[in-house]
Amino acid sequence: MERVKDLVIRKATKDDMGAVAGMIQELADFEKMSNGPQLTVKDLQRDGFEKEPPAFSCLVAELPSKHRVIGYALYFPTYSTWRGASMMLEDLYVRPTERKQGVGDKLFEAVAEEAWGAGCSRLDFHVLEWNPARSFYRRKGALDLTAAEGWCYYRLLPSAERAPVPAGNEREDSK
């Protein structure tokens, strides 16, 4: 694996959110969820840089010689009633042309350092079951909680976005 020579991992700025928004869409396309992202650059700028406290933190991988952002990691603090302060890694993405050069390694390690430096007891993240990145996380020592502990990940949307469940019909996963 050839390493990128002039790679810089740094905290994202408000001006980086255009590049990050583009990569969020690239990630959604890769995940076969092209219609998923509904945030604008302005939403990211507001939520990450104008709110106090910010809703998220973001690191970018940049090639300064090309003035190009080639990856990002977006994360935020959470809390575990078992372990205390924790960090959630929402996205880690490297542009396809820049993969297999250690960029993802450096981004992931930088987020982990942020978590440990903030006194977090763990770093959580989700990966689609078919995503080859699962082997990357296993090599890092990550534990697959679905396999190890049987955890299922759920999401509740605002009522206007929820599909109604007919009376008397239980969803399969609620049995």
C-alpha positions as semicolon CSV with decimal commas, in nm:
position;residue;x (nm);y (nm);z (nm)
1;M;0,000;0,000;0,000
2;E;0,155;0,327;-0,111
3;R;0,101;0,611;0,136
4;V;-0,016;0,958;0,036
5;K;0,288;1,181;0,087
6;D;0,148;1,524;0,169
7;L;-0,165;1,417;0,356
8;V;-0,290;1,642;0,636
9;I;-0,564;1,541;0,881
10;R;-0,716;1,853;1,035
11;K;-1,030;1,986;1,195
12;A;-1,282;2,084;0,931
13;T;-1,378;2,447;0,883
14;K;-1,708;2,596;0,782
15;D;-1,562;2,640;0,432
16;D;-1,495;2,264;0,406
17;M;-1,864;2,178;0,432
18;G;-1,919;2,203;0,056
19;A;-1,661;1,928;-0,001
20;V;-1,799;1,727;0,293
21;A;-2,156;1,755;0,159
22;G;-2,034;1,623;-0,177
23;M;-1,864;1,328;-0,010
24;I;-2,174;1,258;0,201
25;Q;-2,359;1,214;-0,128
26;E;-2,080;0,996;-0,267
27;L;-2,104;0,776;0,043
28;A;-2,483;0,754;0,009
29;D;-2,443;0,653;-0,357
30;F;-2,194;0,382;-0,253
31;E;-2,438;0,261;0,015
32;K;-2,712;0,241;-0,251
33;M;-2,909;0,513;-0,070
34;S;-2,873;0,803;-0,312
35;N;-3,189;0,975;-0,190
36;G;-3,083;0,952;0,175
37;P;-2,893;1,277;0,235
38;Q;-3,132;1,565;0,292
39;L;-2,888;1,813;0,442
40;T;-2,757;2,118;0,262
41;V;-2,417;2,278;0,295
42;K;-2,588;2,551;0,500
43;D;-2,733;2,287;0,736
44;L;-2,386;2,142;0,793
45;Q;-2,237;2,488;0,844
46;R;-2,509;2,583;1,094
47;D;-2,507;2,255;1,287
48;G;-2,130;2,217;1,304
49;F;-2,010;2,575;1,332
50;E;-2,289;2,810;1,438
51;K;-2,457;2,611;1,717
52;E;-2,323;2,604;2,069
53;P;-2,241;2,334;2,140
54;P;-2,194;2,211;1,784
55;A;-2,408;1,913;1,684
56;F;-2,100;1,736;1,543
57;S;-1,726;1,755;1,494
58;C;-1,555;1,680;1,167
59;L;-1,203;1,600;1,054
60;V;-1,095;1,620;0,692
61;A;-0,813;1,456;0,503
62;E;-0,655;1,709;0,271
63;L;-0,386;1,709;0,007
64;P;-0,253;2,064;0,053
65;S;-0,043;2,053;-0,265
66;K;-0,365;1,998;-0,463
67;H;-0,590;2,207;-0,236
68;R;-0,821;1,906;-0,228
69;V;-1,019;1,743;0,054
70;I;-1,018;1,368;-0,012
71;G;-1,191;1,229;0,296
72;Y;-1,378;1,313;0,613
73;A;-1,485;1,174;0,947
74;L;-1,795;1,314;1,117
75;Y;-1,852;1,229;1,484
76;F;-2,024;1,349;1,800
77;P;-2,030;1,280;2,175
78;T;-2,277;1,034;2,325
79;Y;-2,322;0,882;2,667
80;S;-2,335;0,520;2,780
81;T;-2,512;0,433;3,103
82;W;-2,265;0,144;3,133
83;R;-1,938;0,316;3,042
84;G;-1,993;0,693;3,058
85;A;-1,874;0,943;2,799
86;S;-1,856;0,791;2,450
87;M;-1,808;0,901;2,091
88;M;-2,018;0,809;1,787
89;L;-1,848;0,800;1,448
90;E;-2,130;0,874;1,204
91;D;-1,928;0,866;0,881
92;L;-1,576;0,787;0,772
93;Y;-1,528;0,829;0,399
94;V;-1,233;0,844;0,160
95;R;-1,279;0,919;-0,208
96;P;-1,236;0,602;-0,418
97;T;-0,933;0,734;-0,607
98;E;-0,749;0,789;-0,277
99;R;-0,824;0,458;-0,105
100;K;-0,568;0,191;-0,012
101;Q;-0,311;0,461;0,070
102;G;-0,358;0,489;0,446
103;V;-0,600;0,783;0,441
104;G;-0,881;0,593;0,616
105;D;-0,630;0,465;0,872
106;K;-0,519;0,817;0,956
107;L;-0,874;0,952;0,976
108;F;-0,990;0,665;1,198
109;E;-0,690;0,696;1,429
110;A;-0,743;1,072;1,455
111;V;-1,107;1,023;1,560
112;A;-1,004;0,758;1,813
113;E;-0,743;0,998;1,954
114;E;-1,013;1,268;1,982
115;A;-1,237;1,022;2,170
116;W;-0,967;0,907;2,412
117;G;-0,845;1,266;2,459
118;A;-1,199;1,372;2,553
119;G;-1,212;1,100;2,819
120;C;-1,445;0,874;2,622
121;S;-1,466;0,510;2,721
122;R;-1,553;0,384;2,373
123;L;-1,595;0,475;2,007
124;D;-1,913;0,343;1,844
125;F;-1,999;0,324;1,473
126;H;-2,226;0,134;1,233
127;V;-2,130;-0,040;0,912
128;L;-2,362;-0,196;0,655
129;E;-2,327;-0,574;0,664
130;W;-2,216;-0,597;0,299
131;N;-1,960;-0,314;0,322
132;P;-1,603;-0,439;0,273
133;A;-1,492;-0,176;0,529
134;R;-1,600;-0,423;0,798
135;S;-1,263;-0,599;0,759
136;F;-1,086;-0,262;0,805
137;Y;-1,263;-0,213;1,140
138;R;-1,195;-0,572;1,248
139;R;-0,824;-0,518;1,179
140;K;-0,846;-0,215;1,407
141;G;-0,976;-0,438;1,686
142;A;-1,341;-0,331;1,668
143;L;-1,603;-0,567;1,808
144;D;-1,908;-0,653;1,594
145;L;-2,182;-0,602;1,854
146;T;-2,449;-0,766;1,638
147;A;-2,254;-1,092;1,634
148;A;-2,104;-1,067;1,984
149;E;-2,395;-0,932;2,186
150;G;-2,700;-0,948;1,959
151;W;-2,769;-0,574;1,955
152;C;-3,011;-0,442;1,692
153;Y;-2,998;-0,082;1,578
154;Y;-3,330;0,105;1,554
155;R;-3,440;0,447;1,433
156;L;-3,753;0,647;1,504
157;L;-3,853;0,916;1,255
158;P;-4,092;1,206;1,318
159;S;-4,454;1,087;1,302
160;A;-4,510;1,245;0,958
161;E;-4,241;1,017;0,815
162;R;-4,342;0,693;0,987
163;A;-4,525;0,420;0,799
164;P;-4,846;0,328;0,980
165;V;-4,874;-0,020;1,131
166;P;-5,225;-0,159;1,082
167;A;-5,404;-0,246;1,408
168;G;-5,353;-0,609;1,504
169;N;-5,051;-0,652;1,275
170;E;-4,721;-0,676;1,456
171;R;-4,406;-0,613;1,270
172;E;-4,187;-0,919;1,251
173;D;-3,916;-0,764;1,466
174;S;-4,156;-0,679;1,749
175;K;-4,249;-1,042;1,822
